[in-house]
């Protein structure tokens, strides 16, 4: 061991004496020899002191070491050898250091230090010695070389798990020491700056590869650390530290290079920018764009404040260009080669600026500083802002304004030149692109509502900046706007109709500012372009539209009125549909529908009395109005024939209105002639034009009366009325609003029939035995006070009764709420003398409601086109069929009608309809089928091999899964998830029924089918 140090000292002396004669390769060989000697000593060492002495021999040649402090931690003879080690001057150590770290010596010794020494000896070395001769190899070395040695070692394989944890924990400690505590990333930038200042070809392929590799290793550190590593190496903490050092070092490097006139500033800056761009790109690719932007925004804000002159309130391009640090910010984005990372960076920056409530002007200059140089020279960058960020992405409204001002208008908001700026061809071309996409029918059908609102807002903000003269110079913008407004006014979604009204109003202000066009009564003069879904905080789904089952009639000759009324009539709500899917009430419950006949008459009388009281309370000084003095003289209808005749007299609006007011009460009275006149009355009610007979502003009240009359007609005289209405549904003599009316009243009638209130009285028969004397046949008279006499009750079913049954009335107990009960003496339980309960009467009429309307929906005839033009009617029809299925839930009729409904909704034209409104209705109907079918019936169908049910239920599952994954409409995806949940619940109940059937057939009389995979059993629900 003694010869080793002497040879080392000789080599060091030779190097010191003739250092200038040795080339770089010779010096690298010498350093490698020293490392080999140290490696041999470590391999054969028997104590920690020997290891310390071997490592110290190399460390003393490379960087300054406090040999006395190190020697104090070991015993003799190693202490003397350390103290007597040769020390070199600073220049000599610099030469050794360069040869050591940039040659093969450092990679070789790092492997020894990180593996053998870390496993066997590091714990036995004191902290002071470890800091001087072990950590210094990594802390004092070039960070680019250190990181290439440390990070790959994290992937060390082999040995026990304990050895692996020991090695990795030591490497993680060194990474924190080098990169976090000693600002290693800033040192990397300084190294690139110094090494390339005077190098004319510093961006050669080899150097570019090195920079890219260092950036890759740096960004991969959080992914390679252990699960229980220090929080300082987690993605959030580590990348925050890295980005902070990166931006600070790059700014300082830019200032330093601008001040150094002799430096090759352009190339040196390119090396720094390349490293910054590579690092940002890889950090972004690893999902930490938010951390990157969170560090970036405060620094660029500080830079803009630095650029603003004290005597100016606003900032301008010239102010920013004068500051030397601006050179880095101008080139930073351009240095990022990965376009996807740039897109994510810009998107995240817009969202964070919006969440911080940044002003429009400040956000504009942030975008201008970062992206303008790349935007001016890079076509892909322009396409990102103008195409992707306006047509394919969705941002808050404030972000949309910033994008338009920066990329389309190309001037800051609230600037003095805003009103004087001449529109560029880029502005007009962008507007033409937006309007062209917005006007297509596919946009309404396939784009999410949020995306449509975003594009609509972009068009509206552009139109607000235009004049009539500029609009006349554009090509096809007028036609496209009219097409887009027209197709949106036909939509059943209220939010989409609001978009059309907003664009129409803004467009009309350009054409004629004095006559704005209001298509919506709720439309404001200053349009709110966020439409409730483009809030600054987050992008939310549109609010659910509340369901309105009452039809609003319309004048066919007034197109605007038609659009508004039809829109109000057809928007059965999304939230209501979902609630009906999830919270299905028991249709045989004791809740009543509130449509008892006596209650209606009493309600009307109370309303009239209340009106009289209100009228009499008015001031007596007011003049008496004689204009409607003949109201009391109006004809009171008592015959259905007169009622139908009055409804057919459009020239007598008062008579028609009076007939509508009397229709419901008269129909619910169920006169004898109702069965014979129901068809005629139904036709008359359908063909009445309420808008012609009602006073202005009272159309809704008149429509409500007509709808209630038709519902009463369907409830009291079901088969006869249905025969007429189902034929009228596909008749060419009715329009769209009348078809919707028919479907709406059928829906309400089905729900009322399913919850009908019935008052049932028990029939009492005379006593078979009339004997007032006590007898052994009659029970004792003992009982509670107030009890009635015993009476014999006849038994049914046979002429010979071998037992006697007696009953008597007894008073209620204290605290007993329910009255009318009898205590009976006999072989059976007592029955209520009088009961009120709800009975589901709808299953009797289910086939009449559903089967006729499921025929002919796909046929196209004069005035009827449900699959295309009249898709709203198709959606309402499928919704009504779903409600009917819900009304016969768990009844035998459900299993008989479900296959027909499944065939209808499975058809490609229906299930894959381009309109989301129809797809929502299909999802609702499918969910109702899953609720309506009894699990035992599904199990029986599987056992018997009924392919219709099994294939239909499997189609529901696969189709709902497809919708949940691919449908652009957010409400459809939500309803599809609910449908899948109901399917899994149904499958679980069916599996239990199959298990019970399997146990029942254990004798082998009938075996279950071998393939029962038609229903997917949810394992999570079986716990």
ZIQUITA-V655802 format. One record per residue. RES is the residue in one letter. D_LAST is the distance of its C-alpha to the last C-alpha in Angstrom with 2 decimals. Layout:
res d_last
RES D_LAST
RES D_LAST
//
This chain:
res d_last
X 70.58
X 73.82
X 74.79
X 71.73
X 72.53
X 76.18
X 75.40
X 73.01
X 75.70
X 78.19
X 75.93
X 75.38
X 79.10
X 79.91
X 77.45
X 78.93
X 82.49
X 82.11
X 79.01
X 80.75
X 81.69
X 78.19
X 76.10
X 72.43
X 71.53
X 73.65
X 72.01
X 68.53
X 69.66
X 70.88
X 67.64
X 65.73
X 68.09
X 67.36
X 63.61
X 64.15
X 66.11
X 63.38
X 60.72
X 62.76
X 63.28
X 59.58
X 58.71
X 61.23
X 60.87
X 60.49
X 60.20
X 58.94
X 62.53
X 63.36
X 60.44
X 61.55
X 65.10
X 64.06
X 61.92
X 64.64
X 67.21
X 65.39
X 64.36
X 67.96
X 69.13
X 66.58
X 66.26
X 67.85
X 66.57
X 67.52
X 68.69
X 69.83
X 66.42
X 64.79
X 67.48
X 66.87
X 63.39
X 64.62
X 67.18
X 70.35
X 71.35
X 68.67
X 69.77
X 73.29
X 72.14
X 69.99
X 72.83
X 75.36
X 73.28
X 75.16
X 74.35
X 74.90
X 76.03
X 73.77
X 75.12
X 74.66
X 71.11
X 70.44
X 71.63
X 69.59
X 66.53
X 66.78
X 67.28
X 64.51
X 61.73
X 62.76
X 63.41
X 61.43
X 61.93
X 59.14
X 56.34
X 57.51
X 57.65
X 54.40
X 52.54
X 54.23
X 53.55
X 49.87
X 49.07
X 51.53
X 52.85
X 49.49
X 47.94
X 50.87
X 53.32
X 52.01
X 50.72
X 54.14
X 56.07
X 56.87
X 55.57
X 59.08
X 59.81
X 56.47
X 57.19
X 60.73
X 60.39
X 56.70
X 55.19
X 58.47
X 58.11
X 55.21
X 56.18
X 59.82
X 59.37
X 59.07
X 55.50
X 55.38
X 55.99
X 53.79
X 50.73
X 51.29
X 51.29
X 48.37
X 45.63
X 45.67
X 45.57
X 42.06
X 40.87
X 42.37
X 40.80
X 41.54
X 41.70
X 39.04
X 36.36
X 38.43
X 41.51
X 39.72
X 38.57
X 42.13
X 43.73
X 41.37
X 41.63
X 45.41
X 45.46
X 43.27
X 45.70
X 48.60
X 47.05
X 46.61
X 50.15
X 51.69
X 49.90
X 48.77
X 51.24
X 54.24
X 53.54
X 53.39
X 52.66
X 55.82
X 57.73
X 56.52
X 58.00
X 61.17
X 61.43
X 61.20
X 63.76
X 66.28
X 66.00
X 66.58
X 69.20
X 72.12
X 70.43
X 71.46
X 68.78
X 65.81
X 63.34
X 64.00
X 61.11
X 60.68
X 60.42
X 58.07
X 55.80
X 55.93
X 55.04
X 52.09
X 50.85
X 51.17
X 49.24
X 46.48
X 46.20
X 46.30
X 43.46
X 41.28
X 41.39
X 38.14
X 36.27
X 37.76
X 37.35
X 34.75
X 31.51
X 33.09
X 36.46
X 38.60
X 37.70
X 41.15
X 39.99
X 36.93
X 37.36
X 38.11
X 40.61
X 42.22
X 42.78
X 44.08
X 46.62
X 47.51
X 48.13
X 50.15
X 52.40
X 52.58
X 53.88
X 56.21
X 57.66
X 58.17
X 60.02
X 62.23
X 62.94
X 64.06
X 66.45
X 67.78
X 68.46
X 70.20
X 72.44
X 73.34
X 76.01
X 76.40
X 72.76
X 71.49
X 69.28
X 67.84
X 66.55
X 65.32
X 63.48
X 61.96
X 60.55
X 58.95
X 57.62
X 56.24
X 54.31
X 53.08
X 52.04
X 50.23
X 48.36
X 47.35
X 46.23
X 44.00
X 42.55
X 41.75
X 40.20
X 37.79
X 36.41
X 38.54
X 40.84
X 39.97
X 41.21
X 44.29
X 45.17
X 44.60
X 47.32
X 49.47
X 49.92
X 51.56
X 53.93
X 55.13
X 55.58
X 57.75
X 59.66
X 60.38
X 61.64
X 63.85
X 65.24
X 66.10
X 69.68
X 70.48
X 72.81
X 70.35
X 67.50
X 65.88
X 65.28
X 66.58
X 66.38
X 69.63
X 68.48
X 65.39
X 67.41
X 69.91
X 67.41
X 67.09
X 63.33
X 62.79
X 63.54
X 60.26
X 58.20
X 59.97
X 59.18
X 55.70
X 53.75
X 56.29
X 55.60
X 51.93
X 51.97
X 48.36
X 48.36
X 44.58
X 44.78
X 47.60
X 45.59
X 42.63
X 45.12
X 46.88
X 43.73
X 42.30
X 45.72
X 46.02
X 42.69
X 43.42
X 46.91
X 45.54
X 43.06
X 46.04
X 48.11
X 50.82
X 53.99
X 54.96
X 58.04
X 56.42
X 53.58
X 56.23
X 58.21
X 55.17
X 54.38
X 58.06
X 58.48
X 55.52
X 55.58
X 59.08
X 60.78
X 58.06
X 57.91
X 61.64
X 61.74
X 58.40
X 57.64
X 53.95
X 53.73
X 55.41
X 53.05
X 50.06
X 51.33
X 52.89
X 50.49
X 47.03
X 47.09
X 48.50
X 46.91
X 43.64
X 42.37
X 41.55
X 42.86
X 43.61
X 46.88
X 48.83
X 47.95
X 49.17
X 52.47
X 52.85
X 52.24
X 54.76
X 57.37
X 57.08
X 56.65
X 58.14
X 60.62
X 61.53
X 62.81
X 61.27
X 60.25
X 62.80
X 65.54
X 69.15
X 69.19
X 66.23
X 68.52
X 71.13
X 68.96
X 69.64
X 66.57
X 66.04
X 65.29
X 61.91
X 61.09
X 62.22
X 60.47
X 57.17
X 57.53
X 58.30
X 55.20
X 52.94
X 54.49
X 54.42
X 50.66
X 50.07
X 52.13
X 50.19
X 47.96
X 45.33
X 45.05
X 44.01
X 41.61
X 39.88
X 40.27
X 37.71
X 39.14
X 39.40
X 41.39
X 43.68
X 44.30
X 45.14
X 47.63
X 49.09
X 49.69
X 51.36
X 53.69
X 54.46
X 55.35
X 57.57
X 59.29
X 60.06
X 62.14
X 64.15
X 67.40
X 68.64
X 70.99
X 68.28
X 66.09
X 68.93
X 69.16
X 65.59
X 64.85
X 62.50
X 60.79
X 61.99
X 60.77
X 57.39
X 56.89
X 57.84
X 55.45
X 52.55
X 53.28
X 53.63
X 50.33
X 48.44
X 50.06
X 48.55
X 44.98
X 42.72
X 41.25
X 43.28
X 43.01
X 44.49
X 47.34
X 48.02
X 48.47
X 51.09
X 52.86
X 53.00
X 54.51
X 56.91
X 58.11
X 58.65
X 60.41
X 62.65
X 63.75
X 65.03
X 66.91
X 68.28
X 67.41
X 69.13
X 66.99
X 63.30
X 61.01
X 58.19
X 55.74
X 53.32
X 54.44
X 52.09
X 53.45
X 55.21
X 58.41
X 56.81
X 53.73
X 50.55
X 49.37
X 45.92
X 44.78
X 42.11
X 40.00
X 42.17
X 41.95
X 43.15
X 39.92
X 37.44
X 37.12
X 35.03
X 34.14
X 36.58
X 36.01
X 34.54
X 37.35
X 37.35
X 37.35
X 40.70
X 40.97
X 44.66
X 47.07
X 49.87
X 52.89
X 55.23
X 58.76
X 58.81
X 61.98
X 60.62
X 58.29
X 57.17
X 56.46
X 54.57
X 52.29
X 51.56
X 51.01
X 48.88
X 46.73
X 46.16
X 45.41
X 42.78
X 40.44
X 37.48
X 35.26
X 32.40
X 30.68
X 31.31
X 29.83
X 26.67
X 26.50
X 26.99
X 24.15
X 21.66
X 23.12
X 24.11
X 25.87
X 26.12
X 29.35
X 30.19
X 30.12
X 33.28
X 34.10
X 37.43
X 38.77
X 42.02
X 44.31
X 46.17
X 49.80
X 51.45
X 49.39
X 50.60
X 54.22
X 53.94
X 52.31
X 55.18
X 57.72
X 56.18
X 56.24
X 59.89
X 60.82
X 59.12
X 61.01
X 64.27
X 63.74
X 63.07
X 66.12
X 68.38
X 67.37
X 68.84
X 72.24
X 75.17
X 77.20
X 75.23
X 76.93
X 75.51
X 74.02
X 75.57
X 73.93
X 71.25
X 73.39
X 72.97
X 69.21
X 69.74
X 71.93
X 69.25
X 68.57
X 65.82
X 64.02
X 63.61
X 63.53
X 60.93
X 63.71
X 65.39
X 62.14
X 61.53
X 65.15
X 65.04
X 62.01
X 64.06
X 66.85
X 66.05
X 69.60
X 68.81
X 66.00
X 66.46
X 66.15
X 63.00
X 61.42
X 62.49
X 61.02
X 57.65
X 57.68
X 58.34
X 56.16
X 52.81
X 54.36
X 56.52
X 53.76
X 51.41
X 54.30
X 53.86
X 57.54
X 58.57
X 59.65
X 56.31
X 55.18
X 58.37
X 58.55
X 54.92
X 55.26
X 58.44
X 57.01
X 53.86
X 56.06
X 58.23
X 55.37
X 53.88
X 57.27
X 58.27
X 58.75
X 57.77
X 59.01
X 62.48
X 62.78
X 60.93
X 62.66
X 61.77
X 58.62
X 57.51
X 56.06
X 52.49
X 53.45
X 55.20
X 52.29
X 49.99
X 52.36
X 52.47
X 48.71
X 48.31
X 51.01
X 49.31
X 45.96
X 47.85
X 49.58
X 46.35
X 44.88
X 47.99
X 49.27
X 46.33
X 47.43
X 50.93
X 49.88
X 47.12
X 49.65
X 51.82
X 49.23
X 47.36
X 50.75
X 51.78
X 48.62
X 49.90
X 53.56
X 55.92
X 57.53
X 54.77
X 53.71
X 50.41
X 50.31
X 50.96
X 48.18
X 45.78
X 47.19
X 46.48
X 42.86
X 42.35
X 43.87
X 41.85
X 38.65
X 39.76
X 41.05
X 37.79
X 35.96
X 38.70
X 38.68
X 34.95
X 35.54
X 38.90
X 40.14
X 41.84
X 44.18
X 44.47
X 47.23
X 47.36
X 50.59
X 52.71
X 55.13
X 58.29
X 58.44
X 59.26
X 61.06
X 63.36
X 64.56
X 65.22
X 66.02
X 63.40
X 62.20
X 59.74
X 57.93
X 57.18
X 54.82
X 56.39
X 57.37
X 55.88
X 53.17
X 52.61
X 55.50
X 55.69
X 54.08
X 55.64
X 57.24
X 55.38
X 55.44
X 54.68
X 52.10
X 52.53
X 49.83
X 49.06
X 48.52
X 51.44
X 55.09
X 55.01
X 53.01
X 52.97
X 51.54
X 52.54
X 50.33
X 51.55
X 50.29
X 51.69
X 50.84
X 49.99
X 49.83
X 46.60
X 45.47
X 45.80
X 42.89
X 41.76
X 41.22
X 40.94
X 44.32
X 45.67
X 43.96
X 45.97
X 45.72
X 46.35
X 47.69
X 46.71
X 44.18
X 41.71
X 39.98
X 42.10
X 41.77
X 42.49
X 46.07
X 45.26
X 41.87
X 40.81
X 37.56
X 36.08
X 35.88
X 34.59
X 37.78
X 36.73
X 35.26
X 38.86
X 40.10
X 37.17
X 38.89
X 42.15
X 40.51
X 38.58
X 40.22
X 43.74
X 42.69
X 40.51
X 43.74
X 46.09
X 43.99
X 44.78
X 48.49
X 50.98
X 54.06
X 56.59
X 54.84
X 51.32
X 49.20
X 45.58
X 44.18
X 46.47
X 48.71
X 46.98
X 43.41
X 42.91
X 43.55
X 41.07
X 38.36
X 39.19
X 39.25
X 35.78
X 34.51
X 36.23
X 34.67
X 31.20
X 32.11
X 33.38
X 30.14
X 28.32
X 30.95
X 30.23
X 26.45
X 25.16
X 28.79
X 30.21
X 32.41
X 29.52
X 28.89
X 32.66
X 33.25
X 30.18
X 31.60
X 34.82
X 33.21
X 31.06
X 34.31
X 35.92
X 33.40
X 32.83
X 36.50
X 37.34
X 39.78
X 37.16
X 33.89
X 35.86
X 38.33
X 39.93
X 39.57
X 36.38
X 37.10
X 36.62
X 33.45
X 31.90
X 32.88
X 31.40
X 28.03
X 28.25
X 29.25
X 26.46
X 23.89
X 25.69
X 25.55
X 21.76
X 21.79
X 24.61
X 23.51
X 21.97
X 18.95
X 21.01
X 23.88
X 22.00
X 20.80
X 24.43
X 25.77
X 23.80
X 24.92
X 28.45
X 28.56
X 29.22
X 29.60
X 30.34
X 26.95
X 24.90
X 27.17
X 27.20
X 23.45
X 23.29
X 26.23
X 24.52
X 21.69
X 24.21
X 26.72
X 24.48
X 23.34
X 27.06
X 28.03
X 25.51
X 26.96
X 30.64
X 31.76
X 34.30
X 33.64
X 31.16
X 30.40
X 29.59
X 27.10
X 25.39
X 25.36
X 24.11
X 21.00
X 20.44
X 21.09
X 18.53
X 15.84
X 17.11
X 17.20
X 13.56
X 12.81
X 15.53
X 14.31
X 10.93
X 13.17
X 15.64
X 13.51
X 12.89
X 16.62
X 17.46
X 15.80
X 17.81
X 20.81
X 20.52
X 20.67
X 23.53
X 25.39
X 25.17
X 28.96
X 29.35
X 31.17
X 29.03
X 26.59
X 23.92
X 25.08
X 24.67
X 23.49
X 20.55
X 19.99
X 21.44
X 18.11
X 15.78
X 12.17
X 9.95
X 7.49
X 6.34
X 5.60
X 3.79
X 0.00
//
